[in-house]
Amino acid sequence: MMHLLASLSGRLASNDIPSEVIPIVAIVFTFVWLIIKTLVSPFVTAKANKNAAKAGGNATPSGDEALLIRQMQQTLTKMEERVEALETILLEQSRSQKL
């Protein structure tokens, strides 16, 4: 394990990182950020609606919550398709560079 860490730190210090790694890491972080944003958004909206209801406002009907869940699922499906397309593009580029 220590040998692996030493090897990685040596590669980072010498800027010997393969060019395919940076876009892949960027895609992974973007995908994780979008998932977190998509999953947290309905909960934040629901919390705001509960606070508004306590303050005397109208509470959100359960139909709105179902709509939020459907929108979240559609957004996650679209993100998954986009990430798969980006992965395909990166793999094709790395294959063409190796040839």
Beta strands, then each sheet from edge to edge (+ up, - down):
end
